[in-house]
Amino acid sequence: MVNRPPVPAAPAAELSLKDKKTLDISDRASFDTVTGGGFEVAGLYTYARLDPLIELACQVAGDFLFRPHLYVDLQAPTTLGLARLRARVGYDENFPSYVQRKAMYEPVFGPSDSPGATSDFVRLRDGLLAAASTFAEWSQATGIPMLRERVRTEHRPFRDYLAGVSGASVTWSRSSSLQSIADDHSYPILRDKDVIAVFGLTGRPEEQWPYRTDSNGDKLVEEISKALELAPERRLTREGFSALQRVAHRGGEAITAVMLFDESQGDDELAQLITRCYTWNAALKAWHEPGSLTGRRGGNS
């Protein structure tokens, strides 16, 4: 068995809070830039939020064997990819099972972000997001210096927490194991036109999905969930997946922004941090709206 080398890290110097666009996740290349080079914990967060896609691909791999009469016109690479997922998941370090992936996510992000969750990540994150939202929504009011200072105060412990969990373990999980099962195997299967046809769809998600939004991807997630009769707690609606995808993207961007900001930086950089945190908070609120998702397995946020 050949060990998969980690993805080359993007130099941290490429990222800056002074440039509003450098932290945008809009395709695979920007994802690697924003969540590499010492910011791998941000990539781990994005993979964790998009983990239901890996589960869907694994379900399709099982269906490939259970209903062979539907999978008659696949290209060889797709057939091999499905066979590898079915045979290797849980038995190869680059094909971690759901339980094994959960063991990567939960020590960093906690088991849940539901109301009342008490993990350090959720507690520290929510303190910063609340401060950023208060500033953004009351920026015309008096006391702006105090609101800015509250953001700076809430930022420090969250940044320290993220720095404390970063290192060899998180880097390997994000840049080797999860990249292999997600980017190299699961996502290509879900973008394959012949696999999509099995579920009665003709519109194929674009090549940069799921790092770029695509309504065809939202439809695909919902249709596979229906067709394979997933348990209610694992079933995604198209609206639910769209909301989850925004959490994945905006959260990854905001975590990197949190790690980039330090106390020596001025109000311009602070404003960018506040914007990233505010948009992450808005995405989380939409994700937790009743009815956005039938169930949230694999969707820690």
VEXLO-356818 format. One record per residue (C-alpha): residue in one letter; x, z, y. Coordinates in steps of 0.5 Angstrom, whole numbers, padded with zeros to 4 digits. Last residue first. Example, Ala and Ser with C-alpha at 12.3 -4.5 7.8 and 13.67 -1.06 7.14 Angstrom:
# VEXLO-356818
<node torkol="S" c1="0027" c3="0014" c2="-0002"/>
<node torkol="A" c1="0025" c3="0016" c2="-0009"/>
//
This chain:
# VEXLO-356818
<node torkol="S" c1="-0042" c3="0025" c2="0046"/>
<node torkol="N" c1="-0043" c3="0026" c2="0038"/>
<node torkol="G" c1="-0047" c3="0020" c2="0036"/>
<node torkol="G" c1="-0045" c3="0020" c2="0028"/>
<node torkol="R" c1="-0052" c3="0022" c2="0026"/>
<node torkol="R" c1="-0056" c3="0021" c2="0032"/>
<node torkol="G" c1="-0063" c3="0020" c2="0030"/>
<node torkol="T" c1="-0069" c3="0016" c2="0032"/>
<node torkol="L" c1="-0066" c3="0014" c2="0039"/>
<node torkol="S" c1="-0068" c3="0012" c2="0046"/>
<node torkol="G" c1="-0074" c3="0016" c2="0044"/>
<node torkol="P" c1="-0073" c3="0022" c2="0048"/>
<node torkol="E" c1="-0068" c3="0021" c2="0054"/>
<node torkol="H" c1="-0061" c3="0024" c2="0051"/>
<node torkol="W" c1="-0057" c3="0017" c2="0052"/>
<node torkol="A" c1="-0060" c3="0016" c2="0059"/>
<node torkol="K" c1="-0057" c3="0023" c2="0061"/>
<node torkol="L" c1="-0051" c3="0022" c2="0058"/>
<node torkol="A" c1="-0050" c3="0015" c2="0061"/>
<node torkol="A" c1="-0052" c3="0018" c2="0068"/>
<node torkol="N" c1="-0046" c3="0024" c2="0066"/>
<node torkol="W" c1="-0041" c3="0018" c2="0065"/>
<node torkol="T" c1="-0043" c3="0015" c2="0072"/>
<node torkol="Y" c1="-0042" c3="0021" c2="0075"/>
<node torkol="C" c1="-0035" c3="0023" c2="0072"/>
<node torkol="R" c1="-0032" c3="0016" c2="0074"/>
<node torkol="T" c1="-0035" c3="0016" c2="0081"/>
<node torkol="I" c1="-0032" c3="0023" c2="0082"/>
<node torkol="L" c1="-0025" c3="0021" c2="0079"/>
<node torkol="Q" c1="-0025" c3="0015" c2="0084"/>
<node torkol="A" c1="-0027" c3="0020" c2="0090"/>
<node torkol="L" c1="-0021" c3="0025" c2="0088"/>
<node torkol="E" c1="-0017" c3="0019" c2="0088"/>
<node torkol="D" c1="-0019" c3="0017" c2="0095"/>
<node torkol="D" c1="-0019" c3="0025" c2="0097"/>
<node torkol="G" c1="-0011" c3="0026" c2="0095"/>
<node torkol="Q" c1="-0007" c3="0027" c2="0089"/>
<node torkol="S" c1="-0002" c3="0032" c2="0088"/>
<node torkol="E" c1="-0007" c3="0036" c2="0084"/>
<node torkol="D" c1="-0007" c3="0031" c2="0079"/>
<node torkol="F" c1="-0012" c3="0026" c2="0076"/>
<node torkol="L" c1="-0009" c3="0021" c2="0071"/>
<node torkol="M" c1="-0012" c3="0025" c2="0065"/>
<node torkol="V" c1="-0019" c3="0026" c2="0068"/>
<node torkol="A" c1="-0019" c3="0018" c2="0070"/>
<node torkol="T" c1="-0017" c3="0017" c2="0062"/>
<node torkol="I" c1="-0023" c3="0022" c2="0060"/>
<node torkol="A" c1="-0028" c3="0018" c2="0065"/>
<node torkol="E" c1="-0026" c3="0011" c2="0062"/>
<node torkol="G" c1="-0027" c3="0013" c2="0055"/>
<node torkol="G" c1="-0034" c3="0017" c2="0057"/>
<node torkol="R" c1="-0036" c3="0010" c2="0061"/>
<node torkol="H" c1="-0035" c3="0006" c2="0055"/>
<node torkol="A" c1="-0038" c3="0010" c2="0049"/>
<node torkol="V" c1="-0044" c3="0013" c2="0054"/>
<node torkol="R" c1="-0045" c3="0006" c2="0055"/>
<node torkol="Q" c1="-0045" c3="0004" c2="0048"/>
<node torkol="L" c1="-0050" c3="0010" c2="0046"/>
<node torkol="A" c1="-0055" c3="0007" c2="0052"/>
<node torkol="S" c1="-0055" c3="0000" c2="0049"/>
<node torkol="F" c1="-0055" c3="0003" c2="0042"/>
<node torkol="G" c1="-0062" c3="0007" c2="0043"/>
<node torkol="E" c1="-0065" c3="0001" c2="0047"/>
<node torkol="R" c1="-0064" c3="-0003" c2="0041"/>
<node torkol="T" c1="-0066" c3="0002" c2="0036"/>
<node torkol="L" c1="-0062" c3="0006" c2="0032"/>
<node torkol="R" c1="-0064" c3="0009" c2="0025"/>
<node torkol="R" c1="-0059" c3="0015" c2="0022"/>
<node torkol="E" c1="-0064" c3="0021" c2="0023"/>
<node torkol="P" c1="-0069" c3="0016" c2="0020"/>
<node torkol="A" c1="-0066" c3="0015" c2="0014"/>
<node torkol="L" c1="-0064" c3="0007" c2="0014"/>
<node torkol="E" c1="-0069" c3="0002" c2="0011"/>
<node torkol="L" c1="-0064" c3="-0003" c2="0010"/>
<node torkol="A" c1="-0068" c3="-0008" c2="0014"/>
<node torkol="K" c1="-0070" c3="-0003" c2="0019"/>
<node torkol="S" c1="-0063" c3="-0001" c2="0021"/>
<node torkol="I" c1="-0060" c3="-0008" c2="0020"/>
<node torkol="E" c1="-0065" c3="-0010" c2="0025"/>
<node torkol="E" c1="-0064" c3="-0005" c2="0030"/>
<node torkol="V" c1="-0056" c3="-0006" c2="0030"/>
<node torkol="L" c1="-0057" c3="-0014" c2="0031"/>
<node torkol="K" c1="-0062" c3="-0013" c2="0037"/>
<node torkol="D" c1="-0057" c3="-0009" c2="0041"/>
<node torkol="G" c1="-0051" c3="-0014" c2="0039"/>
<node torkol="N" c1="-0055" c3="-0020" c2="0041"/>
<node torkol="S" c1="-0056" c3="-0016" c2="0048"/>
<node torkol="D" c1="-0049" c3="-0016" c2="0049"/>
<node torkol="T" c1="-0045" c3="-0011" c2="0052"/>
<node torkol="R" c1="-0037" c3="-0011" c2="0052"/>
<node torkol="Y" c1="-0033" c3="-0007" c2="0048"/>
<node torkol="P" c1="-0038" c3="-0008" c2="0042"/>
<node torkol="W" c1="-0037" c3="-0014" c2="0043"/>
<node torkol="Q" c1="-0031" c3="-0018" c2="0045"/>
<node torkol="E" c1="-0033" c3="-0024" c2="0040"/>
<node torkol="E" c1="-0040" c3="-0025" c2="0043"/>
<node torkol="P" c1="-0046" c3="-0022" c2="0039"/>
<node torkol="R" c1="-0049" c3="-0028" c2="0035"/>
<node torkol="G" c1="-0056" c3="-0030" c2="0036"/>
<node torkol="T" c1="-0059" c3="-0033" c2="0030"/>
<node torkol="L" c1="-0062" c3="-0027" c2="0027"/>
<node torkol="G" c1="-0066" c3="-0026" c2="0020"/>
<node torkol="F" c1="-0062" c3="-0020" c2="0017"/>
<node torkol="V" c1="-0058" c3="-0025" c2="0012"/>
<node torkol="A" c1="-0057" c3="-0029" c2="0018"/>
<node torkol="I" c1="-0053" c3="-0024" c2="0021"/>
<node torkol="V" c1="-0048" c3="-0024" c2="0015"/>
<node torkol="D" c1="-0047" c3="-0031" c2="0016"/>
<node torkol="K" c1="-0046" c3="-0031" c2="0024"/>
<node torkol="D" c1="-0041" c3="-0026" c2="0023"/>
<node torkol="R" c1="-0041" c3="-0021" c2="0029"/>
<node torkol="L" c1="-0043" c3="-0015" c2="0025"/>
<node torkol="I" c1="-0037" c3="-0016" c2="0020"/>
<node torkol="P" c1="-0032" c3="-0017" c2="0025"/>
<node torkol="Y" c1="-0034" c3="-0010" c2="0028"/>
<node torkol="S" c1="-0033" c3="-0007" c2="0021"/>
<node torkol="H" c1="-0026" c3="-0009" c2="0019"/>
<node torkol="D" c1="-0020" c3="-0010" c2="0024"/>
<node torkol="D" c1="-0023" c3="-0007" c2="0030"/>
<node torkol="A" c1="-0027" c3="-0001" c2="0026"/>
<node torkol="I" c1="-0024" c3="0001" c2="0020"/>
<node torkol="S" c1="-0017" c3="-0001" c2="0022"/>
<node torkol="Q" c1="-0017" c3="0002" c2="0029"/>
<node torkol="L" c1="-0020" c3="0008" c2="0026"/>
<node torkol="S" c1="-0014" c3="0009" c2="0022"/>
<node torkol="S" c1="-0008" c3="0007" c2="0026"/>
<node torkol="S" c1="-0009" c3="0007" c2="0034"/>
<node torkol="R" c1="-0014" c3="0013" c2="0034"/>
<node torkol="S" c1="-0013" c3="0017" c2="0028"/>
<node torkol="W" c1="-0006" c3="0016" c2="0029"/>
<node torkol="T" c1="-0006" c3="0018" c2="0037"/>
<node torkol="V" c1="-0010" c3="0024" c2="0036"/>
<node torkol="S" c1="-0006" c3="0027" c2="0030"/>
<node torkol="A" c1="0001" c3="0025" c2="0034"/>
<node torkol="G" c1="-0001" c3="0028" c2="0041"/>
<node torkol="S" c1="-0007" c3="0030" c2="0045"/>
<node torkol="V" c1="-0011" c3="0036" c2="0044"/>
<node torkol="G" c1="-0007" c3="0040" c2="0049"/>
<node torkol="A" c1="-0008" c3="0035" c2="0054"/>
<node torkol="L" c1="-0015" c3="0034" c2="0054"/>
<node torkol="Y" c1="-0016" c3="0042" c2="0054"/>
<node torkol="D" c1="-0011" c3="0042" c2="0061"/>
<node torkol="R" c1="-0015" c3="0036" c2="0064"/>
<node torkol="F" c1="-0022" c3="0040" c2="0062"/>
<node torkol="P" c1="-0019" c3="0046" c2="0065"/>
<node torkol="R" c1="-0016" c3="0043" c2="0072"/>
<node torkol="H" c1="-0022" c3="0039" c2="0073"/>
<node torkol="E" c1="-0027" c3="0044" c2="0074"/>
<node torkol="T" c1="-0023" c3="0047" c2="0080"/>
<node torkol="R" c1="-0022" c3="0040" c2="0083"/>
<node torkol="V" c1="-0029" c3="0039" c2="0083"/>
<node torkol="R" c1="-0031" c3="0045" c2="0086"/>
<node torkol="E" c1="-0026" c3="0044" c2="0092"/>
<node torkol="R" c1="-0029" c3="0037" c2="0093"/>
<node torkol="L" c1="-0036" c3="0041" c2="0094"/>
<node torkol="M" c1="-0033" c3="0046" c2="0098"/>
<node torkol="P" c1="-0030" c3="0041" c2="0103"/>
<node torkol="I" c1="-0036" c3="0037" c2="0103"/>
<node torkol="G" c1="-0040" c3="0044" c2="0106"/>
<node torkol="T" c1="-0045" c3="0040" c2="0110"/>
<node torkol="A" c1="-0049" c3="0035" c2="0107"/>
<node torkol="Q" c1="-0048" c3="0027" c2="0106"/>
<node torkol="S" c1="-0044" c3="0028" c2="0100"/>
<node torkol="W" c1="-0050" c3="0032" c2="0096"/>
<node torkol="E" c1="-0052" c3="0027" c2="0091"/>
<node torkol="A" c1="-0044" c3="0025" c2="0089"/>
<node torkol="F" c1="-0042" c3="0032" c2="0090"/>
<node torkol="T" c1="-0047" c3="0035" c2="0086"/>
<node torkol="S" c1="-0046" c3="0030" c2="0080"/>
<node torkol="A" c1="-0038" c3="0031" c2="0080"/>
<node torkol="A" c1="-0039" c3="0039" c2="0080"/>
<node torkol="A" c1="-0044" c3="0038" c2="0074"/>
<node torkol="L" c1="-0040" c3="0033" c2="0071"/>
<node torkol="L" c1="-0034" c3="0038" c2="0071"/>
<node torkol="G" c1="-0037" c3="0044" c2="0068"/>
<node torkol="D" c1="-0041" c3="0039" c2="0063"/>
<node torkol="R" c1="-0034" c3="0037" c2="0061"/>
<node torkol="L" c1="-0031" c3="0044" c2="0060"/>
<node torkol="R" c1="-0037" c3="0046" c2="0056"/>
<node torkol="V" c1="-0037" c3="0040" c2="0052"/>
<node torkol="F" c1="-0030" c3="0040" c2="0050"/>
<node torkol="D" c1="-0030" c3="0047" c2="0049"/>
<node torkol="S" c1="-0035" c3="0047" c2="0044"/>
<node torkol="T" c1="-0041" c3="0051" c2="0046"/>
<node torkol="A" c1="-0047" c3="0047" c2="0045"/>
<node torkol="G" c1="-0054" c3="0049" c2="0048"/>
<node torkol="P" c1="-0057" c3="0043" c2="0050"/>
<node torkol="S" c1="-0054" c3="0038" c2="0044"/>
<node torkol="D" c1="-0047" c3="0036" c2="0045"/>
<node torkol="S" c1="-0045" c3="0037" c2="0038"/>
<node torkol="P" c1="-0040" c3="0038" c2="0032"/>
<node torkol="G" c1="-0034" c3="0039" c2="0037"/>
<node torkol="F" c1="-0030" c3="0034" c2="0041"/>
<node torkol="V" c1="-0023" c3="0035" c2="0039"/>
<node torkol="P" c1="-0024" c3="0039" c2="0032"/>
<node torkol="E" c1="-0030" c3="0035" c2="0031"/>
<node torkol="Y" c1="-0028" c3="0028" c2="0032"/>
<node torkol="M" c1="-0022" c3="0027" c2="0026"/>
<node torkol="A" c1="-0026" c3="0031" c2="0021"/>
<node torkol="K" c1="-0032" c3="0027" c2="0023"/>
<node torkol="R" c1="-0028" c3="0021" c2="0021"/>
<node torkol="Q" c1="-0026" c3="0024" c2="0014"/>
<node torkol="V" c1="-0034" c3="0025" c2="0013"/>
<node torkol="Y" c1="-0036" c3="0018" c2="0015"/>
<node torkol="S" c1="-0031" c3="0015" c2="0010"/>
<node torkol="P" c1="-0024" c3="0013" c2="0013"/>
<node torkol="F" c1="-0021" c3="0006" c2="0011"/>
<node torkol="N" c1="-0014" c3="0006" c2="0014"/>
<node torkol="E" c1="-0012" c3="0012" c2="0010"/>
<node torkol="D" c1="-0015" c3="0009" c2="0004"/>
<node torkol="Y" c1="-0020" c3="0012" c2="-0001"/>
<node torkol="G" c1="-0026" c3="0014" c2="0003"/>
<node torkol="V" c1="-0028" c3="0007" c2="0004"/>
<node torkol="R" c1="-0024" c3="0003" c2="0000"/>
<node torkol="A" c1="-0028" c3="-0001" c2="-0005"/>
<node torkol="R" c1="-0034" c3="-0002" c2="-0001"/>
<node torkol="L" c1="-0030" c3="-0004" c2="0006"/>
<node torkol="R" c1="-0025" c3="-0008" c2="0002"/>
<node torkol="A" c1="-0031" c3="-0012" c2="-0001"/>
<node torkol="L" c1="-0034" c3="-0013" c2="0005"/>
<node torkol="G" c1="-0028" c3="-0016" c2="0008"/>
<node torkol="L" c1="-0026" c3="-0020" c2="0003"/>
<node torkol="T" c1="-0033" c3="-0024" c2="0003"/>
<node torkol="T" c1="-0032" c3="-0024" c2="0011"/>
<node torkol="P" c1="-0025" c3="-0027" c2="0010"/>
<node torkol="A" c1="-0028" c3="-0032" c2="0004"/>
<node torkol="Q" c1="-0033" c3="-0035" c2="0008"/>
<node torkol="L" c1="-0040" c3="-0033" c2="0006"/>
<node torkol="D" c1="-0046" c3="-0037" c2="0004"/>
<node torkol="V" c1="-0049" c3="-0034" c2="-0002"/>
<node torkol="Y" c1="-0050" c3="-0027" c2="0001"/>
<node torkol="L" c1="-0058" c3="-0026" c2="0000"/>
<node torkol="H" c1="-0058" c3="-0027" c2="-0008"/>
<node torkol="P" c1="-0053" c3="-0022" c2="-0008"/>
<node torkol="R" c1="-0058" c3="-0016" c2="-0006"/>
<node torkol="F" c1="-0054" c3="-0010" c2="-0009"/>
<node torkol="L" c1="-0047" c3="-0012" c2="-0008"/>
<node torkol="F" c1="-0047" c3="-0015" c2="-0001"/>
<node torkol="D" c1="-0052" c3="-0009" c2="0001"/>
<node torkol="G" c1="-0047" c3="-0004" c2="0000"/>
<node torkol="A" c1="-0042" c3="-0008" c2="0005"/>
<node torkol="V" c1="-0048" c3="-0008" c2="0009"/>
<node torkol="Q" c1="-0049" c3="0000" c2="0009"/>
<node torkol="C" c1="-0041" c3="0000" c2="0011"/>
<node torkol="A" c1="-0042" c3="-0004" c2="0017"/>
<node torkol="L" c1="-0048" c3="0000" c2="0019"/>
<node torkol="E" c1="-0043" c3="0006" c2="0018"/>
<node torkol="I" c1="-0038" c3="0003" c2="0022"/>
<node torkol="L" c1="-0043" c3="0001" c2="0028"/>
<node torkol="P" c1="-0045" c3="0008" c2="0028"/>
<node torkol="D" c1="-0038" c3="0011" c2="0030"/>
<node torkol="L" c1="-0039" c3="0008" c2="0037"/>
<node torkol="R" c1="-0039" c3="0014" c2="0040"/>
<node torkol="A" c1="-0033" c3="0017" c2="0036"/>
<node torkol="Y" c1="-0029" c3="0010" c2="0037"/>
<node torkol="T" c1="-0030" c3="0012" c2="0045"/>
<node torkol="Y" c1="-0028" c3="0019" c2="0044"/>
<node torkol="L" c1="-0022" c3="0017" c2="0040"/>
<node torkol="G" c1="-0020" c3="0012" c2="0045"/>
<node torkol="A" c1="-0020" c3="0017" c2="0051"/>
<node torkol="V" c1="-0016" c3="0022" c2="0046"/>
<node torkol="E" c1="-0011" c3="0016" c2="0046"/>
<node torkol="F" c1="-0009" c3="0017" c2="0053"/>
<node torkol="G" c1="-0002" c3="0017" c2="0052"/>
<node torkol="G" c1="0000" c3="0010" c2="0053"/>
<node torkol="G" c1="-0007" c3="0007" c2="0050"/>
<node torkol="T" c1="-0014" c3="0009" c2="0052"/>
<node torkol="V" c1="-0015" c3="0004" c2="0058"/>
<node torkol="T" c1="-0010" c3="-0001" c2="0056"/>
<node torkol="D" c1="-0013" c3="-0002" c2="0049"/>
<node torkol="F" c1="-0020" c3="-0002" c2="0052"/>
<node torkol="S" c1="-0018" c3="-0007" c2="0057"/>
<node torkol="A" c1="-0015" c3="-0012" c2="0051"/>
<node torkol="R" c1="-0022" c3="-0011" c2="0047"/>
<node torkol="D" c1="-0026" c3="-0012" c2="0052"/>
<node torkol="S" c1="-0030" c3="-0009" c2="0059"/>
<node torkol="I" c1="-0027" c3="-0002" c2="0059"/>
<node torkol="D" c1="-0026" c3="-0001" c2="0067"/>
<node torkol="L" c1="-0020" c3="0003" c2="0068"/>
<node torkol="T" c1="-0016" c3="-0002" c2="0072"/>
<node torkol="K" c1="-0022" c3="-0004" c2="0076"/>
<node torkol="K" c1="-0022" c3="0001" c2="0082"/>
<node torkol="D" c1="-0015" c3="0001" c2="0083"/>
<node torkol="K" c1="-0012" c3="0007" c2="0087"/>
<node torkol="L" c1="-0014" c3="0011" c2="0080"/>
<node torkol="S" c1="-0008" c3="0008" c2="0077"/>
<node torkol="L" c1="-0007" c3="0005" c2="0070"/>
<node torkol="E" c1="-0001" c3="0000" c2="0069"/>
<node torkol="A" c1="0004" c3="0006" c2="0070"/>
<node torkol="A" c1="0001" c3="0009" c2="0063"/>
<node torkol="P" c1="0005" c3="0003" c2="0059"/>
<node torkol="A" c1="0000" c3="0001" c2="0054"/>
<node torkol="A" c1="0001" c3="0003" c2="0047"/>
<node torkol="P" c1="0003" c3="-0001" c2="0042"/>
<node torkol="V" c1="-0003" c3="-0001" c2="0036"/>
<node torkol="P" c1="0000" c3="0004" c2="0031"/>
<node torkol="P" c1="0003" c3="0001" c2="0025"/>
<node torkol="R" c1="-0001" c3="0000" c2="0019"/>
<node torkol="N" c1="0002" c3="0003" c2="0012"/>
<node torkol="V" c1="0003" c3="-0002" c2="0007"/>
<node torkol="M" c1="0000" c3="0000" c2="0000"/>
//
